Amino acid sequence: MRTDYSDTTVIVPTLNEASNIGRLVLLLTGRYNGISVIVADDGSTDGTRSKVLAIASHNHRVMFLDRSGMEVHGLAVSVLDAAMHVRTPKTIVMDADLQHPVDKVGEISDKLGSYDIVVAVRTYVKEWGAVRKIISKGMAYIAYALFKLRGRKTCDDLMSGFFGIRSSMMKRLVRTKRQGFVGQGYKILLDILRLAGRECRVGEVYYSTFHRREHGESKLGYKHIVYTLMSTLK
């Protein structure tokens, strides 16, 4: 593992993740020397802000981005806003709920030296209920089929919320194709792959287990299915 990750920023979109976010930020900054973290908060009311600001007061590479007063809310738009604050060549997006393995951040960062986008692919999902499995598998199949039909870039896990992208590409997409993103959605990787074009180079890293969250509640609802379909069909 490299000894310096000052070329990498991790964006963590949050909404009421006080029980997880402090631990995640400390895991990232403790494991990866020099790494930057932007917590893009969409209006938490549970103490998420105070948890992050307490860490940021001792580490200038940790930033809390307050989106509570913004007109449009959603995971995707939170990532888009945070991306414009990135000052490093590499950007990684991951969830705040500790379901994404921190030890894969370094591998994603390393692979961004050779690829434009690097997707963390889940090979096993632990303890998901039957309904969520059906929804996730169904949405993934639809997205993959439509992307292939339209000649778009794909990967082994189009539903992944854990991925890296070259910051220059991300900022270019935000500046020139922001209207193409489904801001309220939560599968921003779909939007990125759809908008980036077939010339982008997509790499993958694999991890064996995607655990159920230990604390807090999932934000997944039926409206997110609609937003995912919008990202797929645009």
C-alpha positions as semicolon CSV with decimal commas, in nm:
position;residue;x (nm);y (nm);z (nm)
1;M;0,000;0,000;0,000
2;R;0,118;0,352;-0,078
3;T;0,224;0,575;0,208
4;D;0,064;0,892;0,072
5;Y;-0,289;0,948;-0,059
6;S;-0,287;1,324;-0,089
7;D;-0,396;1,279;-0,453
8;T;-0,736;1,141;-0,348
9;T;-1,060;1,286;-0,209
10;V;-1,343;1,070;-0,079
11;I;-1,694;1,216;-0,113
12;V;-1,945;1,079;0,137
13;P;-2,307;1,189;0,083
14;T;-2,501;1,184;0,410
15;L;-2,848;1,221;0,556
16;N;-2,882;1,141;0,926
17;E;-2,574;0,920;0,959
18;A;-2,451;1,037;1,302
19;S;-2,411;0,678;1,421
20;N;-2,174;0,591;1,135
21;I;-2,006;0,899;0,989
22;G;-1,754;0,972;1,264
23;R;-1,620;0,619;1,257
24;L;-1,600;0,618;0,877
25;V;-1,409;0,947;0,855
26;L;-1,162;0,834;1,122
27;L;-1,113;0,500;0,945
28;L;-1,037;0,677;0,617
29;T;-0,801;0,938;0,759
30;G;-0,633;0,686;0,987
31;R;-0,567;0,431;0,716
32;Y;-0,477;0,662;0,425
33;N;-0,222;0,927;0,504
34;G;-0,299;1,262;0,339
35;I;-0,642;1,165;0,206
36;S;-0,915;1,431;0,189
37;V;-1,278;1,368;0,286
38;I;-1,582;1,577;0,192
39;V;-1,902;1,494;0,377
40;A;-2,184;1,628;0,159
41;D;-2,476;1,654;0,399
42;D;-2,831;1,688;0,268
43;G;-2,988;1,835;0,581
44;S;-2,924;1,594;0,868
45;T;-3,097;1,665;1,199
46;D;-2,935;1,393;1,412
47;G;-2,591;1,533;1,493
48;T;-2,409;1,429;1,176
49;R;-2,284;1,785;1,136
50;S;-2,132;1,808;1,484
51;K;-1,961;1,470;1,446
52;V;-1,787;1,577;1,126
53;L;-1,702;1,929;1,240
54;A;-1,539;1,791;1,554
55;I;-1,301;1,588;1,337
56;A;-1,254;1,871;1,086
57;S;-1,139;2,104;1,365
58;H;-0,826;1,885;1,399
59;N;-0,784;1,786;1,032
60;H;-0,796;2,047;0,757
61;R;-0,843;1,774;0,497
62;V;-1,191;1,695;0,631
63;M;-1,472;1,918;0,503
64;F;-1,841;1,939;0,592
65;L;-2,054;2,061;0,302
66;D;-2,392;2,181;0,430
67;R;-2,666;2,140;0,167
68;S;-2,960;2,187;0,403
69;G;-3,070;2,510;0,236
70;M;-3,047;2,387;-0,123
71;E;-3,355;2,368;-0,345
72;V;-3,291;2,016;-0,479
73;H;-3,206;1,732;-0,243
74;G;-3,078;1,385;-0,319
75;L;-2,768;1,169;-0,310
76;A;-2,668;1,241;-0,668
77;V;-2,689;1,619;-0,642
78;S;-2,499;1,605;-0,312
79;V;-2,213;1,430;-0,491
80;L;-2,225;1,679;-0,780
81;D;-2,197;1,977;-0,545
82;A;-1,915;1,817;-0,348
83;A;-1,725;1,732;-0,667
84;M;-1,674;2,100;-0,742
85;H;-1,490;2,139;-0,410
86;V;-1,241;1,859;-0,486
87;R;-0,881;1,976;-0,522
88;T;-0,716;1,641;-0,592
89;P;-0,675;1,447;-0,921
90;K;-0,878;1,149;-0,798
91;T;-1,229;1,133;-0,651
92;I;-1,391;0,837;-0,478
93;V;-1,759;0,817;-0,383
94;M;-1,879;0,585;-0,105
95;D;-2,174;0,551;0,131
96;A;-2,166;0,662;0,493
97;D;-2,324;0,348;0,637
98;L;-2,001;0,140;0,662
99;Q;-2,129;-0,116;0,410
100;H;-1,852;-0,027;0,165
101;P;-1,512;-0,166;0,274
102;V;-1,263;0,108;0,357
103;D;-0,973;-0,120;0,264
104;K;-1,077;-0,099;-0,104
105;V;-1,034;0,279;-0,121
106;G;-0,661;0,248;-0,177
107;E;-0,706;-0,007;-0,456
108;I;-0,958;0,215;-0,632
109;S;-0,724;0,514;-0,602
110;D;-0,434;0,313;-0,744
111;K;-0,639;0,192;-1,042
112;L;-0,743;0,546;-1,127
113;G;-0,388;0,585;-1,253
114;S;-0,486;0,367;-1,549
115;Y;-0,863;0,419;-1,582
116;D;-1,106;0,710;-1,592
117;I;-1,366;0,534;-1,376
118;V;-1,313;0,244;-1,135
119;V;-1,617;0,061;-1,000
120;A;-1,617;-0,145;-0,679
121;V;-1,813;-0,458;-0,764
122;R;-2,002;-0,657;-0,501
123;T;-1,962;-1,032;-0,541
124;Y;-2,183;-1,128;-0,245
125;V;-2,456;-0,944;-0,058
126;K;-2,513;-1,064;0,298
127;E;-2,851;-1,074;0,475
128;W;-3,058;-0,879;0,224
129;G;-3,429;-0,952;0,237
130;A;-3,601;-1,123;-0,055
131;V;-3,784;-0,808;-0,167
132;R;-3,470;-0,596;-0,179
133;K;-3,282;-0,870;-0,364
134;I;-3,556;-0,887;-0,627
135;I;-3,565;-0,509;-0,667
136;S;-3,188;-0,475;-0,689
137;K;-3,140;-0,764;-0,931
138;G;-3,432;-0,651;-1,144
139;M;-3,310;-0,292;-1,170
140;A;-2,956;-0,410;-1,249
141;Y;-3,081;-0,636;-1,527
142;I;-3,291;-0,360;-1,683
143;A;-3,006;-0,109;-1,665
144;Y;-2,752;-0,350;-1,813
145;A;-2,982;-0,454;-2,098
146;L;-3,068;-0,096;-2,192
147;F;-2,708;0,023;-2,167
148;K;-2,592;-0,259;-2,394
149;L;-2,875;-0,192;-2,639
150;R;-2,779;0,175;-2,662
151;G;-2,407;0,107;-2,689
152;R;-2,321;0,263;-2,352
153;K;-2,034;0,171;-2,127
154;T;-2,122;-0,093;-1,866
155;C;-1,958;-0,272;-1,574
156;D;-2,026;-0,576;-1,357
157;D;-2,220;-0,372;-1,098
158;L;-2,413;-0,082;-1,248
159;M;-2,596;-0,037;-0,916
160;S;-2,273;0,022;-0,723
161;G;-2,256;0,329;-0,503
162;F;-1,884;0,279;-0,446
163;F;-1,660;0,398;-0,728
164;G;-1,375;0,627;-0,824
165;I;-1,345;0,877;-1,106
166;R;-1,079;1,114;-1,230
167;S;-1,168;1,453;-1,086
168;S;-1,114;1,630;-1,418
169;M;-1,375;1,408;-1,585
170;M;-1,621;1,450;-1,299
171;K;-1,593;1,829;-1,304
172;R;-1,628;1,837;-1,680
173;L;-1,949;1,635;-1,660
174;V;-2,088;1,861;-1,389
175;R;-2,005;2,177;-1,585
176;T;-2,123;2,062;-1,926
177;K;-2,389;1,795;-1,864
178;R;-2,538;1,872;-1,523
179;Q;-2,892;1,872;-1,662
180;G;-2,840;1,512;-1,768
181;F;-2,805;1,395;-1,406
182;V;-3,105;1,283;-1,203
183;G;-3,019;1,491;-0,898
184;Q;-3,276;1,335;-0,665
185;G;-3,157;0,986;-0,753
186;Y;-2,919;0,764;-0,559
187;K;-2,746;0,569;-0,839
188;I;-2,517;0,841;-0,969
189;L;-2,285;0,586;-1,132
190;L;-2,559;0,518;-1,389
191;D;-2,567;0,887;-1,479
192;I;-2,189;0,910;-1,501
193;L;-2,153;0,608;-1,730
194;R;-2,441;0,729;-1,946
195;L;-2,296;1,079;-1,984
196;A;-1,924;0,996;-2,002
197;G;-1,945;0,821;-2,339
198;R;-1,788;0,504;-2,472
199;E;-1,441;0,655;-2,490
200;C;-1,399;0,649;-2,113
201;R;-1,191;0,367;-1,967
202;V;-1,372;0,169;-1,696
203;G;-1,187;-0,054;-1,451
204;E;-1,316;-0,267;-1,166
205;V;-1,215;-0,388;-0,821
206;Y;-1,401;-0,665;-0,641
207;Y;-1,501;-0,718;-0,280
208;S;-1,659;-1,029;-0,137
209;T;-1,922;-0,911;0,110
210;F;-2,167;-0,621;0,118
211;H;-2,300;-0,625;0,476
212;R;-2,629;-0,504;0,615
213;R;-2,588;-0,165;0,784
214;E;-2,526;-0,188;1,160
215;H;-2,671;0,151;1,260
216;G;-2,930;0,390;1,117
217;E;-3,196;0,322;0,858
218;S;-3,175;0,262;0,484
219;K;-3,303;0,548;0,267
220;L;-3,421;0,309;-0,006
221;G;-3,783;0,367;-0,105
222;Y;-4,007;0,327;-0,406
223;K;-3,927;0,679;-0,525
224;H;-3,565;0,571;-0,566
225;I;-3,677;0,300;-0,807
226;V;-3,840;0,569;-1,017
227;Y;-3,524;0,783;-1,010
228;T;-3,312;0,482;-1,108
229;L;-3,538;0,416;-1,405
230;M;-3,502;0,781;-1,502
231;S;-3,123;0,748;-1,492
232;T;-3,143;0,435;-1,705
233;L;-3,389;0,558;-1,964
234;K;-3,255;0,911;-2,023
